[in-house]
Amino acid sequence: MRILAVADKRHRALYDYFDPERWRNIDLVISCGDLDPEYLSFLVTVIPTVLLYVPGNHDEVYERNPPEGCDSIDGKVVVVNGLKVGGLGGSIWYNGRDLQYSEKQMAGRVKKIIRQAKRFGGLDIFVSHAPPKGIHDLPDMCHTGFCAFRDLMDTLHPKVMLHGHNHEIYKKKDKETVMDGVRVINACGYVEFEIDV
């Protein structure tokens, strides 16, 4: 299955210079947050497939104006064409606004996803906005990762974990890190990858 993951920044190749032929083999689109709902609605219109998303820490607008034609997986596990995908949006708490969670709050959300995933027989892809602690995160309060996501990776061993949030990281090093067999991918801008179902 060929997947297009997006996060944080609208990419010109997917908007201003969109070429339908370039993206015709995409089987699933996943957003890791902090993108305008209109952009996601555009993508699901021009790439004829399912678009799943989690909100980023700047996506309060999704409450009033959710992306049309797209499916939120925040706090859920879904199955798309045999692929088991779960998601948790938001970032670490840093100034008390919506879509920010303490480590304890996110640990509680992770436990719920783990329970759901076990009912489905596991998880192929875990989607978040923030990264896991120690992988693609930064030392400042806003951009640090969640320890709870490392616990999820250790428990469920998804094939792929997708995240966004940390724009600076992908400019300095690779967008993908493999940790204990889990491909952790920073989707900032966009990234394409394949996964076996």
N, C-alpha and C positions, 0 to 999 in steps of 0.2 A: 504494500500500500504506500502511495506517495503522499506525503503530508507537507503542507505549507504552514509554518508557524510565524506569527507576527507579534510585535510588541512595541510599545513606547513611541515609535516614530513612523509616520507615514512615509513609505518609500516611493520614490518617483516611478520606479519600474512597475509598481502596483497601482499607480494612480495616474499621474500626468502622462506617462509613456506606456500605459497598459497595452500589451499585445496579447490578444486572446490565444493565439497559437502558442506563445511561450508557456502559458499556464494550463494548457488543455489536458495534461495528464495528472493533474492534482486530484486526489481522491477525498481529501479532507483538509479543511482549513481550521487552525486553532489560534485563538488570540490569547496572549498572556497579559493583556491589560494595558491601560493608559493610552487608549486610542479612541478617537471620536466615534460615537455611534454611527455617524453618517459614513465614515470610512469602512466600518465593518459591513454596513448595509450595502455599500457599493461592491465590496469584495464578494459577498454572497450572491449578488446579482450577476456579476460578470464571470465568476468561477462557479459553474453549476454543480455545487456539492453542498454538503452540510458544513456550517461554520459553528464551532463550539467556542465559548469564551468564559474567562473569569475576569472580574473587575480588578483594575489596578488601584493604587492608593489615591489616584486623582479622578476616579470614575463615578463620583456621586451622581452625575447626570444620568447614569443608567437607570436609576430609580424612577425618574420622571420620563426619560426618553431612551428606552432600551434599544439596542441595535435591531432593526426590523429584519425578520427572516433568519435570525441567529438564535442559538440556544445556549442559555447560561448553564454552566456546570459547576457553579460555585456551591460547594458543599454536597456535591452529587457524584455518583458513578453512573455512567451511561455506556451502552454498547452500540457502536456504529460499525456496521459491516463486519461484525465479529471482533472488533477491537474494543477492549475495555479501557475507558478513559475516565479519570476522576480529577476533580479540580478544587482548588481553594484560592480565592483572591485575597487582595489586600497586602499590606506590608507590616513590618514591625512598628509598634507604637513609638511615635517620636514627638507629636505635638497635640495629640488628643482628638484629631478629626476623625470623621467616619472612615471606614475601611482600613483602620489600623488596629493591630492586635498585640497584646502582650504575649510573651512566650507561653504563659500558662493558658491564655485563651486559645492560642493556635494549637497547643497540644490537645485541648479538648476537641477542637474541630478535626484534627488529624485522627483522633481515636474513632470518631464517627465515620470518616472516610475508610479507615481500615476495616471497620465492621461491615460496611457496605461492600467493599471490595472482596472480602472473604466470602460473602454470599454469592458473588459473581465468579468465584474461583480465582481471584487475584486481580492484578491491574497491569495493563500493558504500558499506559502512559499516565503520568501524573503531571498535571498542569497547575502552575502557581504563578503569581506575579513576582513575589520575592524569591530570592535564591535560598538554597539550604545553607546553613552555617558553615563557613569555611570553604565554600565552593562558589567562586564568582562573586563573593560579597565584598564589601568595603568596610573599613573600620569605623566610619562615622555612624551615628545613631540611626539615621534614616535608611541607610543602605546595607545594614548588617542582615545576615540571613537567619533563618529559624532552625534551631536545634531539632524542633519537632519534625521538620522535613527530613532530617537525617534519620530519625527514628522510623519514619514511614518508609524510607528507602531500605533500611535494614530489615524491616518487617515484611514488606510486600515485594521487594526486588523488582520494581517495574523495569521494563526494557529501556524506557526513556523518561527523563524528567525535564519538562520545559519550564522556563521562567523568563521574565523580563527584568524590568526595574532598574538594573545597573547598567546604564548606557556607557559609562566610562570604561568598564572592564573589557568589552568586546573590541575596543580600539587598541588595547594594549597587548592582548593575548588571544589565544584561540577561543572561539565561541563554544567549544565542546570540551568537556572533561569526562573521562570515564572513572567512576568511583565504585569499586566492588561490583563491577559488571553493569552498572547503571550509567547510561549515557546522559549526562547533565548538559543541557543545551541552552545557551542564552539566545533568545529569539529576538532581541532588540533589532528593529528594522524588519528583517525577515530572514528565515532560514528554511531550506528544503531538506527533507531527508526521507529515507525509506524505512519501513518496518514490516516485518513478516507478521501475518495474522495467524 
